[in-house]
Amino acid sequence: MSKGRVNLKGIYKRFGNFVALKHIDLDIKPVEFFALLGPSGSGKTTTLRMLAGLEPPDEGVFAVDGEDVTYAPPGKRDIAMVFQNYALYPHMTVRDNIAFPLKMDKVPAAEIEPAVVRAAERVHIEHLLHRRPGQLSGGQQQRCALARAIVRQPKLFLLDEPLSNLDAQLRLQTRVELKKLQRSLNVTSIYVTHDQEEAMTLADRMAVFLDGEILQVGTPDEVFNRPRTIAVASFIGSPPMNLLPAKLDGRRLVVDGHVTELPFAPDHPGGDVTMGIRPSHVRIDPDGLPTRLYLSENLGESVLLNLYLGEYLVKVRVASFASAGDDETVPISFEPDAIHLFDTTSGLRIRTAQD
């Protein structure tokens, strides 16, 4: 039986009058790579710190493999954590930094050295064991922190934005290596990030946090293609989904006087709704809605158009675009089968036969 099932039930955390977490429920499967995604201040790092035993919850229960560890000290949880700033000991060599948790666990000295070398080899820093952190690059420091975390072979691996201090190219390279490392270790990993691209590429499943609450849990595909709320739709995607006021009448969707016939029957009585459409699913169409070009951004492989439909900014991704200048009229239409509908009042997704 695999180890590392994590359950959070009814977790609340307050700092004075500020409620940082509100009724957090999560069930993370053994050996799953699970991402906590959200903007700064959304509660994701607080959740991770409670999992590590660095913060106690005010309410709720945290269990690992069915054992209640809500108030267990960090050393009793069989958990390893990689911090955003790596938290290496500057006066110790890489070898001693990696060995430190084994020495704290009173592992026999004869077993420590081979374990340190194995951990260093897994992250490709075996040639740096004699150096101190100040003699390492940012990427090498991050690998040292990873080696220190995996050397004990914990049942739970916690990562708090471990790639955020790396430059863009190194971050992409390390992201691939991190996923391969997690698979080879076969260990449950919980990864905090504000970078949705990291979450989408690394995670088996993810939880989207906002204002101390979990808005949606699912695979990256589910969260991207079937956002549960307007808030998730407006956060996920780069750029995120366009959201426009619309009126629904059966299968007829009216946006600014332009009618789109939907290929699906929405589970909604009709009237005012919010339409969502990804930038890549908006088309330039001579018979479409007239919009005003505000700015075109050449991204190399595509062009991102910023268009105004009345007072609403609509982003459109196209393969190429020859601009005649700002304020030109660009007619657009929407791919009917790519339209998302939300209840304007509740913010919840309107179910369709596709869901």
C-alpha contacts under 8 A as a table, 3 or more apart, distances in Angstrom:
res1	aa1	res2	aa2	distance
2	S	30	P	5.82
2	S	31	V	7.27
3	K	30	P	5.61
3	K	31	V	7.33
3	K	65	D	6.58
3	K	155	K	6.16
3	K	187	V	7.78
3	K	188	T	7.86
4	G	29	K	7.08
4	G	30	P	4.56
4	G	31	V	6.39
4	G	64	V	6.32
4	G	65	D	5.96
4	G	155	K	5.22
4	G	156	L	5.86
4	G	187	V	7.00
4	G	188	T	5.45
5	R	27	D	7.47
5	R	28	I	5.73
5	R	29	K	4.85
5	R	30	P	4.52
5	R	31	V	7.84
5	R	64	V	5.64
5	R	65	D	4.99
5	R	66	G	7.69
5	R	188	T	7.51
6	V	26	L	7.68
6	V	27	D	5.83
6	V	28	I	4.95
6	V	29	K	6.64
6	V	30	P	7.59
6	V	62	F	7.53
6	V	63	A	5.88
6	V	64	V	4.73
6	V	65	D	6.46
6	V	66	G	7.98
7	N	25	D	7.52
7	N	26	L	5.64
7	N	27	D	4.65
7	N	28	I	6.38
7	N	61	V	7.95
7	N	62	F	5.78
7	N	63	A	5.15
7	N	64	V	6.48
7	N	66	G	7.89
8	L	11	I	6.59
8	L	24	I	6.71
8	L	25	D	5.09
8	L	26	L	4.95
8	L	27	D	6.55
8	L	60	G	7.42
8	L	61	V	5.90
8	L	62	F	4.68
8	L	63	A	6.59
9	K	23	H	7.51
9	K	24	I	6.35
9	K	25	D	4.63
9	K	26	L	6.71
9	K	60	G	5.55
9	K	61	V	5.28
9	K	62	F	6.56
10	G	22	K	7.86
10	G	23	H	4.47
10	G	24	I	5.31
10	G	25	D	5.67
10	G	59	E	6.76
10	G	60	G	4.50
10	G	61	V	6.76
11	I	21	L	6.91
11	I	22	K	6.67
11	I	23	H	4.91
11	I	24	I	4.76
11	I	25	D	6.83
11	I	57	P	6.42
11	I	58	D	7.41
11	I	59	E	5.40
11	I	60	G	4.20
11	I	61	V	6.54
11	I	62	F	7.97
12	Y	19	V	7.55
12	Y	20	A	7.49
12	Y	21	L	4.96
12	Y	22	K	4.98
12	Y	23	H	5.41
12	Y	24	I	6.81
12	Y	57	P	5.99
12	Y	58	D	5.55
12	Y	59	E	5.00
12	Y	60	G	6.44
13	K	19	V	6.05
13	K	20	A	5.41
13	K	21	L	4.91
13	K	22	K	7.03
13	K	56	P	7.97
13	K	57	P	5.22
13	K	58	D	5.17
13	K	59	E	7.04
14	R	17	N	6.70
14	R	18	F	5.57
14	R	19	V	4.36
14	R	20	A	5.41
14	R	21	L	6.99
14	R	58	D	6.81
15	F	18	F	5.18
15	F	19	V	6.41
15	F	20	A	6.84
16	G	19	V	7.85
19	V	22	K	6.77
19	V	212	G	7.26
20	A	42	S	7.67
20	A	43	G	5.84
20	A	46	T	7.62
20	A	211	D	7.39
20	A	212	G	5.13
21	L	24	I	6.69
21	L	43	G	5.97
21	L	46	T	7.91
21	L	47	T	7.81
21	L	211	D	7.77
21	L	212	G	4.17
21	L	213	E	6.18
22	K	212	G	5.62
22	K	213	E	5.55
23	H	60	G	7.94
23	H	213	E	7.13
24	I	213	E	6.59
24	I	214	I	6.69
28	I	32	E	6.87
28	I	34	F	7.10
29	K	32	E	5.47
29	K	188	T	7.47
30	P	187	V	7.31
30	P	188	T	5.51
31	V	186	N	5.48
31	V	187	V	4.52
31	V	188	T	3.75
31	V	189	S	6.86
32	E	187	V	7.33
32	E	188	T	4.97
32	E	189	S	6.26
32	E	204	D	6.34
32	E	205	R	7.74
33	F	182	Q	7.60
33	F	188	T	6.08
33	F	189	S	4.81
33	F	190	I	6.09
33	F	191	Y	7.43
33	F	202	L	7.18
33	F	203	A	5.12
33	F	204	D	5.31
33	F	205	R	6.91
34	F	188	T	7.88
34	F	189	S	6.11
34	F	190	I	4.85
34	F	191	Y	6.13
34	F	203	A	5.27
34	F	204	D	5.98
34	F	205	R	5.18
34	F	206	M	5.38
34	F	207	A	7.83
35	A	190	I	5.69
35	A	191	Y	4.59
35	A	192	V	5.80
35	A	193	T	7.20
35	A	199	A	5.76
35	A	202	L	7.85
35	A	203	A	5.59
35	A	204	D	8.00
35	A	205	R	6.56
35	A	206	M	4.52
35	A	207	A	6.34
36	L	44	K	5.76
36	L	190	I	7.21
36	L	191	Y	6.00
36	L	192	V	4.76
36	L	193	T	6.36
36	L	199	A	7.80
36	L	206	M	5.87
36	L	207	A	5.11
36	L	208	V	6.32
36	L	209	F	6.99
37	L	44	K	6.88
37	L	192	V	6.18
37	L	193	T	5.28
37	L	194	H	5.48
37	L	195	D	7.31
37	L	196	Q	6.76
37	L	199	A	6.69
37	L	206	M	6.90
37	L	207	A	6.06
37	L	208	V	4.96
37	L	209	F	5.94
38	G	42	S	5.84
38	G	43	G	7.96
38	G	44	K	6.77
38	G	193	T	6.88
38	G	194	H	5.06
38	G	195	D	7.98
38	G	208	V	5.70
38	G	209	F	4.76
38	G	210	L	6.05
39	P	42	S	5.70
39	P	194	H	5.24
39	P	209	F	7.60
39	P	210	L	7.02
40	S	43	G	7.93
40	S	194	H	6.93
41	G	44	K	7.75
41	G	211	D	6.98
41	G	212	G	7.85
42	S	209	F	5.62
42	S	210	L	4.64
42	S	211	D	4.60
42	S	212	G	5.12
42	S	213	E	7.49
43	G	46	T	5.22
43	G	47	T	6.23
43	G	209	F	6.73
43	G	210	L	7.30
43	G	211	D	6.79
43	G	212	G	4.75
43	G	213	E	7.45
44	K	47	T	5.16
44	K	48	L	6.43
44	K	192	V	6.36
44	K	209	F	6.51
44	K	212	G	7.79
45	T	48	L	4.94
45	T	49	R	6.12
45	T	160	D	6.84
45	T	192	V	6.46
46	T	49	R	5.10
46	T	50	M	6.28
46	T	55	E	7.52
47	T	50	M	5.22
47	T	51	L	6.35
48	L	51	L	5.02
48	L	52	A	6.31
48	L	158	L	7.06
48	L	160	D	7.50
48	L	190	I	7.84
48	L	192	V	7.43
49	R	52	A	5.01
49	R	53	G	6.24
49	R	54	L	5.14
49	R	55	E	5.70
50	M	53	G	4.95
50	M	54	L	5.64
50	M	55	E	4.62
50	M	56	P	5.83
50	M	57	P	6.75
51	L	54	L	7.65
51	L	62	F	7.39
52	A	55	E	7.77
52	A	74	P	5.88
52	A	77	R	7.60
52	A	79	I	6.62
52	A	80	A	7.76
52	A	81	M	7.18
52	A	158	L	7.59
53	G	56	P	6.62
53	G	70	T	7.74
53	G	71	Y	7.13
53	G	72	A	6.80
53	G	73	P	5.82
53	G	74	P	4.74
53	G	77	R	7.89
54	L	74	P	6.87
56	P	70	T	7.28
56	P	71	Y	6.53
57	P	60	G	6.71
57	P	70	T	7.61
61	V	68	D	6.96
61	V	69	V	7.89
61	V	70	T	5.56
62	F	68	D	5.98
62	F	69	V	5.88
62	F	70	T	4.73
63	A	66	G	5.49
63	A	67	E	5.09
63	A	68	D	4.36
63	A	69	V	5.44
63	A	70	T	6.73
64	V	67	E	5.30
64	V	68	D	6.73
64	V	69	V	6.89
69	V	72	A	4.86
69	V	77	R	7.00
72	A	76	K	6.26
72	A	77	R	6.79
73	P	76	K	5.57
73	P	77	R	6.98
74	P	77	R	5.56
74	P	78	D	7.91
74	P	79	I	7.42
75	G	78	D	6.82
75	G	79	I	7.77
78	D	154	P	5.24
78	D	155	K	5.97
78	D	156	L	6.77
79	I	154	P	5.42
79	I	155	K	6.27
79	I	156	L	4.83
79	I	157	F	6.00
79	I	158	L	7.33
80	A	149	A	5.05
80	A	150	I	7.14
80	A	154	P	6.15
80	A	156	L	6.42
80	A	157	F	5.11
80	A	158	L	6.09
81	M	149	A	6.14
81	M	157	F	5.99
81	M	158	L	4.51
81	M	159	L	5.75
81	M	160	D	7.65
82	V	86	Y	6.16
82	V	145	A	6.16
82	V	146	L	6.43
82	V	149	A	6.53
82	V	158	L	6.22
82	V	159	L	4.82
82	V	160	D	6.17
82	V	162	P	6.61
83	F	86	Y	4.84
83	F	87	A	6.41
83	F	159	L	6.37
83	F	160	D	5.16
83	F	161	E	7.23
83	F	162	P	6.34
84	Q	87	A	7.99
84	Q	159	L	7.82
84	Q	160	D	5.34
84	Q	161	E	5.24
84	Q	162	P	4.89
84	Q	163	L	7.54
84	Q	164	S	7.10
84	Q	165	N	7.52
85	N	162	P	7.66
85	N	165	N	7.66
86	Y	141	Q	6.99
86	Y	142	Q	6.15
86	Y	145	A	5.55
86	Y	162	P	7.52
87	A	145	A	7.55
88	L	97	N	6.66
88	L	133	P	6.90
88	L	141	Q	7.80
88	L	145	A	6.79
89	Y	92	M	5.61
89	Y	97	N	6.46
89	Y	133	P	7.43
90	P	93	T	7.72
90	P	132	R	6.39
90	P	133	P	5.53
90	P	134	G	6.57
91	H	132	R	6.84
91	H	133	P	8.00
92	M	95	R	7.83
92	M	96	D	5.66
92	M	97	N	6.01
92	M	132	R	5.98
92	M	133	P	7.69
93	T	96	D	5.16
93	T	97	N	6.15
93	T	129	L	6.57
93	T	130	H	5.65
93	T	131	R	5.20
93	T	132	R	4.30
93	T	133	P	6.95
94	V	97	N	5.03
94	V	98	I	6.19
94	V	128	L	6.83
94	V	129	L	4.74
94	V	130	H	6.19
94	V	131	R	5.78
94	V	132	R	5.70
94	V	133	P	6.70
94	V	144	C	6.58
95	R	98	I	5.36
95	R	99	A	6.13
95	R	116	V	6.76
95	R	129	L	4.67
95	R	130	H	6.43
96	D	99	A	4.89
96	D	100	F	5.85
97	N	100	F	5.29
97	N	144	C	7.69
97	N	148	R	6.57
98	I	101	P	7.15
98	I	116	V	6.11
98	I	119	A	8.00
98	I	144	C	6.92
98	I	145	A	7.59
98	I	147	A	6.11
98	I	148	R	4.07
98	I	149	A	7.77
98	I	151	V	6.97
99	A	102	L	5.41
99	A	103	K	6.32
99	A	112	I	6.50
99	A	113	E	7.62
99	A	116	V	5.98
99	A	148	R	6.95
99	A	151	V	7.67
100	F	103	K	5.18
100	F	104	M	6.26
100	F	148	R	7.64
101	P	104	M	4.98
101	P	105	D	6.21
101	P	148	R	7.27
101	P	152	R	7.17
102	L	105	D	5.00
102	L	106	K	6.28
102	L	107	V	5.44
102	L	112	I	6.67
102	L	151	V	7.66
102	L	152	R	6.56
103	K	106	K	4.87
103	K	107	V	5.81
103	K	109	A	7.91
103	K	112	I	7.80
104	M	107	V	7.71
107	V	111	E	6.84
107	V	112	I	6.73
108	P	111	E	5.56
108	P	112	I	6.67
109	A	112	I	5.21
109	A	113	E	7.24
110	A	113	E	6.60
110	A	114	P	7.88
111	E	114	P	6.01
111	E	115	A	6.39
112	I	115	A	5.18
112	I	116	V	6.08
113	E	116	V	5.10
113	E	117	V	6.23
114	P	117	V	5.11
114	P	118	R	6.14
115	A	118	R	5.15
115	A	119	A	6.22
115	A	151	V	6.30
116	V	119	A	5.21
116	V	120	A	6.11
116	V	147	A	7.85
116	V	151	V	6.39
117	V	120	A	5.06
117	V	121	E	6.05
117	V	126	E	6.31
118	R	121	E	5.14
118	R	122	R	6.31
118	R	151	V	7.88
119	A	122	R	5.21
119	A	123	V	6.84
119	A	147	A	5.08
119	A	148	R	7.52
119	A	150	I	6.59
119	A	151	V	5.38
120	A	123	V	5.46
120	A	124	H	5.97
120	A	125	I	5.15
120	A	126	E	4.84
120	A	129	L	7.84
120	A	144	C	7.37
120	A	147	A	5.66
121	E	124	H	4.74
121	E	125	I	6.06
121	E	126	E	5.18
122	R	125	I	7.99
122	R	147	A	7.59
122	R	181	L	7.49
123	V	143	R	5.86
123	V	144	C	7.84
123	V	146	L	7.49
123	V	147	A	6.59
123	V	181	L	7.93
124	H	127	H	7.85
124	H	143	R	7.85
125	I	128	L	5.31
125	I	129	L	7.01
125	I	140	Q	7.25
125	I	143	R	7.16
125	I	144	C	7.34
126	E	129	L	5.80
127	H	130	H	7.83
128	L	131	R	5.55
131	R	135	Q	6.25
131	R	136	L	7.45
132	R	135	Q	5.51
132	R	136	L	7.05
133	P	136	L	5.27
133	P	141	Q	6.22
136	L	139	G	7.87
136	L	140	Q	5.57
136	L	141	Q	5.90
137	S	140	Q	5.13
137	S	141	Q	6.18
138	G	141	Q	5.13
138	G	142	Q	6.24
138	G	165	N	7.23
138	G	166	L	6.43
139	G	142	Q	5.09
139	G	143	R	6.36
139	G	166	L	6.46
139	G	170	L	7.27
140	Q	143	R	5.03
140	Q	144	C	6.22
141	Q	144	C	5.02
141	Q	145	A	6.29
142	Q	145	A	5.09
142	Q	146	L	6.29
142	Q	162	P	7.16
142	Q	163	L	7.86
143	R	146	L	4.95
143	R	147	A	6.12
144	C	147	A	5.05
144	C	148	R	6.19
145	A	148	R	5.14
145	A	149	A	6.30
146	L	149	A	5.07
146	L	150	I	6.28
147	A	150	I	5.27
147	A	151	V	5.90
148	R	151	V	5.50
148	R	152	R	7.85
149	A	152	R	6.88
149	A	153	Q	7.89
149	A	154	P	7.93
149	A	157	F	7.46
150	I	153	Q	5.16
150	I	154	P	6.72
150	I	157	F	7.82
153	Q	185	L	7.97
154	P	157	F	6.71
154	P	187	V	7.57
155	K	187	V	5.97
155	K	188	T	6.57
156	L	187	V	6.28
156	L	188	T	5.15
156	L	189	S	6.00
156	L	190	I	7.80
157	F	187	V	6.86
157	F	188	T	6.10
157	F	189	S	4.60
157	F	190	I	6.33
158	L	189	S	5.82
158	L	190	I	4.99
158	L	191	Y	6.10
159	L	162	P	6.01
159	L	189	S	7.49
159	L	190	I	6.22
159	L	191	Y	4.75
159	L	192	V	6.14
160	D	191	Y	6.16
160	D	192	V	4.91
160	D	193	T	6.97
161	E	164	S	5.61
161	E	191	Y	7.11
161	E	192	V	5.43
161	E	193	T	5.06
161	E	194	H	7.82
162	P	165	N	7.36
163	L	166	L	5.57
163	L	171	R	5.82
163	L	174	T	7.62
163	L	175	R	7.68
164	S	171	R	7.67
166	L	170	L	6.12
166	L	171	R	5.57
167	D	170	L	5.51
167	D	171	R	5.97
168	A	171	R	5.09
168	A	172	L	6.44
169	Q	172	L	5.34
169	Q	173	Q	6.47
170	L	173	Q	5.06
170	L	174	T	5.94
171	R	174	T	5.17
171	R	175	R	5.96
172	L	175	R	5.18
172	L	176	V	6.74
173	Q	176	V	5.57
173	Q	177	E	6.64
174	T	177	E	4.95
174	T	178	L	5.92
175	R	178	L	5.10
175	R	179	K	6.42
175	R	198	E	7.42
175	R	202	L	7.39
176	V	179	K	5.40
176	V	180	K	6.43
177	E	180	K	5.12
177	E	181	L	6.00
178	L	181	L	4.99
178	L	182	Q	6.18
179	K	182	Q	5.18
179	K	183	R	6.33
179	K	202	L	6.12
180	K	183	R	5.16
180	K	184	S	6.20
181	L	184	S	5.13
181	L	185	L	6.10
182	Q	185	L	5.14
182	Q	186	N	6.05
182	Q	187	V	6.39
182	Q	189	S	7.25
183	R	186	N	5.10
183	R	187	V	7.43
193	T	196	Q	7.37
193	T	198	E	7.29
193	T	199	A	6.89
195	D	198	E	5.44
195	D	199	A	6.56
196	Q	199	A	4.93
196	Q	200	M	5.93
196	Q	236	I	6.82
196	Q	237	G	7.52
197	E	200	M	5.08
197	E	201	T	6.10
198	E	201	T	5.38
198	E	202	L	5.88
198	E	203	A	7.99
199	A	202	L	5.40
199	A	203	A	5.46
199	A	206	M	7.10
199	A	220	P	7.59
200	M	203	A	5.97
200	M	220	P	5.14
201	T	220	P	7.92
203	A	206	M	6.25
203	A	219	T	7.57
203	A	220	P	7.11
204	D	219	T	5.98
204	D	220	P	7.27
205	R	217	V	7.14
205	R	218	G	5.24
205	R	219	T	4.14
205	R	220	P	6.19
206	M	217	V	5.64
206	M	218	G	5.63
206	M	219	T	6.07
206	M	220	P	6.65
207	A	214	I	6.34
207	A	215	L	7.40
207	A	216	Q	5.73
207	A	217	V	4.39
207	A	218	G	6.76
208	V	214	I	5.63
208	V	215	L	5.58
208	V	216	Q	5.41
208	V	217	V	6.52
208	V	232	V	7.36
209	F	212	G	6.48
209	F	213	E	5.55
209	F	214	I	4.58
209	F	215	L	5.98
209	F	216	Q	7.77
210	L	213	E	5.47
210	L	214	I	6.49
210	L	215	L	6.83
214	I	217	V	7.44
215	L	228	R	7.53
215	L	229	T	7.47
215	L	232	V	6.98
216	Q	223	V	7.22
216	Q	227	P	7.71
216	Q	228	R	6.44
216	Q	232	V	7.58
217	V	223	V	7.40
218	G	221	D	7.84
218	G	222	E	5.70
218	G	223	V	5.89
219	T	222	E	5.13
219	T	223	V	6.26
220	P	223	V	5.23
220	P	224	F	6.01
221	D	224	F	5.25
221	D	225	N	5.83
221	D	226	R	7.90
222	E	225	N	5.34
222	E	226	R	5.31
222	E	227	P	7.12
223	V	226	R	5.49
223	V	227	P	5.01
223	V	228	R	7.48
223	V	232	V	7.87
223	V	236	I	7.79
224	F	227	P	5.97
224	F	233	A	7.71
224	F	236	I	6.40
224	F	237	G	7.12
226	R	340	H	7.97
226	R	355	D	7.62
227	P	230	I	7.46
227	P	232	V	5.71
227	P	233	A	5.40
227	P	349	R	7.11
228	R	232	V	6.63
228	R	233	A	7.62
228	R	348	L	6.03
228	R	349	R	5.20
229	T	232	V	5.31
229	T	233	A	6.31
229	T	342	F	7.10
229	T	347	G	5.37
229	T	348	L	4.49
229	T	349	R	5.40
230	I	233	A	5.00
230	I	234	S	6.06
230	I	342	F	6.64
230	I	347	G	5.18
230	I	348	L	6.54
230	I	349	R	7.31
231	A	234	S	5.21
231	A	235	F	6.34
231	A	347	G	7.45
232	V	235	F	5.14
232	V	236	I	5.98
233	A	236	I	5.56
233	A	237	G	7.74
233	A	240	P	6.77
233	A	241	M	5.80
233	A	276	G	7.67
234	S	237	G	7.79
234	S	240	P	5.39
234	S	241	M	5.65
234	S	242	N	7.51
234	S	243	L	7.61
235	F	240	P	5.90
235	F	241	M	7.92
236	I	240	P	5.51
236	I	241	M	7.43
237	G	240	P	4.08
237	G	241	M	6.53
239	P	279	P	7.38
239	P	315	K	7.69
240	P	278	R	6.97
240	P	279	P	7.80
241	M	276	G	6.03
241	M	277	I	5.53
241	M	278	R	4.56
241	M	279	P	6.62
242	N	275	M	7.97
242	N	276	G	5.45
242	N	277	I	5.21
242	N	278	R	5.94
242	N	279	P	6.78
242	N	314	V	5.96
242	N	315	K	6.71
243	L	274	T	6.42
243	L	275	M	5.58
243	L	276	G	4.57
243	L	277	I	6.74
244	L	255	V	7.53
244	L	274	T	5.62
244	L	275	M	5.21
244	L	276	G	6.55
244	L	312	Y	7.28
245	P	255	V	6.79
245	P	272	D	7.26
245	P	273	V	6.19
245	P	274	T	4.72
245	P	275	M	6.16
246	A	253	L	6.68
246	A	254	V	5.53
246	A	255	V	4.79
246	A	256	D	7.33
246	A	272	D	5.92
246	A	273	V	5.32
246	A	274	T	5.63
246	A	275	M	6.08
247	K	253	L	5.79
247	K	254	V	5.13
247	K	255	V	6.79
247	K	270	G	7.11
247	K	271	G	5.10
247	K	272	D	4.63
247	K	273	V	5.75
248	L	251	R	7.06
248	L	252	R	5.90
248	L	253	L	4.75
248	L	254	V	6.47
248	L	270	G	4.70
248	L	271	G	5.08
248	L	272	D	6.44
248	L	273	V	6.61
249	D	252	R	5.09
249	D	253	L	6.44
249	D	269	P	7.92
249	D	270	G	5.13
249	D	271	G	6.58
250	G	253	L	7.96
250	G	265	A	6.99
250	G	266	P	7.44
250	G	269	P	7.71
250	G	270	G	6.52
251	R	261	E	5.83
251	R	262	L	5.07
251	R	263	P	7.36
251	R	264	F	6.90
251	R	265	A	5.82
251	R	266	P	7.16
252	R	259	V	6.45
252	R	260	T	5.95
252	R	261	E	4.88
252	R	262	L	6.20
253	L	259	V	5.61
253	L	260	T	5.18
253	L	261	E	6.32
253	L	262	L	6.94
254	V	257	G	5.73
254	V	258	H	5.39
254	V	259	V	4.53
254	V	260	T	6.39
255	V	258	H	5.18
255	V	259	V	6.58
256	D	289	L	7.81
258	H	288	G	7.42
258	H	289	L	6.37
260	T	334	F	7.61
260	T	336	P	6.70
261	E	336	P	6.84
262	L	265	A	7.26
262	L	336	P	5.47
262	L	337	D	6.88
263	P	336	P	6.58
263	P	337	D	6.13
264	F	337	D	7.73
264	F	352	T	6.41
264	F	353	A	6.27
264	F	354	Q	7.25
265	A	352	T	5.93
265	A	353	A	6.59
266	P	350	I	6.58
266	P	351	R	6.05
266	P	352	T	4.63
266	P	353	A	7.33
267	D	350	I	6.26
267	D	351	R	5.46
267	D	352	T	5.83
268	H	350	I	6.76
268	H	351	R	7.95
270	G	273	V	7.70
272	D	343	D	7.89
272	D	344	T	6.91
273	V	341	L	6.82
273	V	342	F	5.98
273	V	343	D	5.28
273	V	344	T	5.08
274	T	341	L	5.82
274	T	342	F	5.06
274	T	343	D	6.28
274	T	344	T	5.43
275	M	339	I	6.80
275	M	340	H	5.78
275	M	341	L	4.79
275	M	342	F	6.40
276	G	339	I	5.91
276	G	340	H	4.70
276	G	341	L	6.01
276	G	342	F	7.56
277	I	281	H	6.42
277	I	282	V	7.16
277	I	334	F	7.38
277	I	338	A	6.63
277	I	339	I	5.27
277	I	340	H	6.22
278	R	281	H	5.34
278	R	282	V	7.03
278	R	316	V	7.93
278	R	338	A	7.78
279	P	282	V	5.65
279	P	314	V	7.78
279	P	315	K	5.34
279	P	316	V	4.26
279	P	317	R	5.16
280	S	283	R	7.89
280	S	316	V	6.14
280	S	317	R	4.83
280	S	318	V	6.86
281	H	316	V	7.73
281	H	317	R	7.88
281	H	334	F	6.34
281	H	335	E	5.62
281	H	338	A	6.50
282	V	316	V	5.81
282	V	317	R	7.41
282	V	332	I	6.68
282	V	333	S	5.92
282	V	334	F	4.76
282	V	335	E	6.29
283	R	316	V	7.56
283	R	318	V	7.81
283	R	332	I	5.40
283	R	333	S	5.28
283	R	334	F	6.07
283	R	335	E	7.24
284	I	288	G	7.49
284	I	330	V	6.96
284	I	331	P	5.72
284	I	332	I	4.42
284	I	333	S	6.43
285	D	288	G	5.02
285	D	289	L	8.00
285	D	331	P	5.45
285	D	332	I	4.90
285	D	333	S	5.82
286	P	331	P	5.67
286	P	332	I	7.32
287	D	331	P	6.93
287	D	332	I	7.76
287	D	333	S	7.95
288	G	331	P	4.95
288	G	332	I	4.68
288	G	333	S	4.92
289	L	331	P	4.99
289	L	332	I	5.13
289	L	333	S	6.29
290	P	309	L	7.29
290	P	329	T	6.15
290	P	330	V	5.78
290	P	331	P	4.25
290	P	332	I	6.55
291	T	307	L	5.97
291	T	308	Y	5.44
291	T	309	L	4.88
291	T	310	G	7.44
291	T	329	T	5.54
291	T	330	V	5.15
291	T	331	P	5.77
291	T	332	I	7.18
292	R	307	L	5.39
292	R	308	Y	5.04
292	R	309	L	6.72
292	R	327	D	5.29
292	R	328	E	5.77
292	R	329	T	4.80
292	R	330	V	6.04
293	L	296	S	7.55
293	L	305	L	7.24
293	L	306	N	6.25
293	L	307	L	4.59
293	L	308	Y	6.47
293	L	326	D	5.59
293	L	327	D	4.86
293	L	328	E	5.45
293	L	329	T	6.23
293	L	330	V	6.44
294	Y	305	L	7.80
294	Y	306	N	5.49
294	Y	307	L	5.39
294	Y	308	Y	6.69
294	Y	326	D	5.68
294	Y	327	D	5.98
295	L	305	L	6.13
295	L	306	N	5.11
295	L	307	L	7.14
295	L	326	D	6.46
296	S	303	V	6.75
296	S	304	L	5.74
296	S	305	L	4.47
296	S	306	N	6.01
296	S	323	S	7.77
297	E	303	V	5.58
297	E	304	L	4.98
297	E	305	L	6.31
298	N	302	S	6.48
298	N	303	V	4.58
298	N	304	L	6.47
299	L	302	S	5.31
299	L	303	V	5.50
299	L	304	L	7.06
300	G	303	V	7.16
301	E	319	A	6.92
302	S	317	R	6.64
302	S	318	V	5.77
302	S	319	A	4.57
302	S	320	S	6.07
303	V	317	R	5.75
303	V	318	V	5.35
303	V	319	A	6.01
303	V	320	S	5.67
303	V	321	F	6.66
304	L	315	K	6.67
304	L	316	V	5.63
304	L	317	R	4.60
304	L	318	V	6.48
305	L	315	K	5.59
305	L	316	V	5.00
305	L	317	R	6.31
305	L	318	V	7.67
306	N	313	L	6.61
306	N	314	V	5.92
306	N	315	K	4.82
306	N	316	V	6.64
307	L	313	L	5.63
307	L	314	V	5.07
307	L	315	K	6.21
307	L	316	V	7.62
307	L	330	V	7.77
308	Y	311	E	6.29
308	Y	312	Y	5.53
308	Y	313	L	4.63
308	Y	314	V	5.98
309	L	312	Y	5.17
309	L	313	L	6.32
309	L	314	V	6.78
318	V	321	F	7.07
323	S	326	D	7.73
324	A	328	E	6.74
325	G	328	E	6.17
334	F	338	A	7.80
334	F	339	I	7.39
335	E	338	A	5.46
335	E	339	I	6.74
336	P	339	I	5.59
340	H	349	R	7.70
340	H	350	I	7.92
341	L	349	R	6.06
341	L	350	I	5.42
341	L	351	R	7.96
342	F	347	G	5.91
342	F	348	L	5.46
342	F	349	R	4.34
342	F	350	I	5.03
343	D	346	S	5.64
343	D	347	G	5.17
343	D	348	L	5.44
343	D	349	R	6.31
343	D	350	I	6.16
344	T	347	G	5.30
344	T	348	L	7.75
351	R	354	Q	7.87
351	R	355	D	6.06
352	T	355	D	5.42
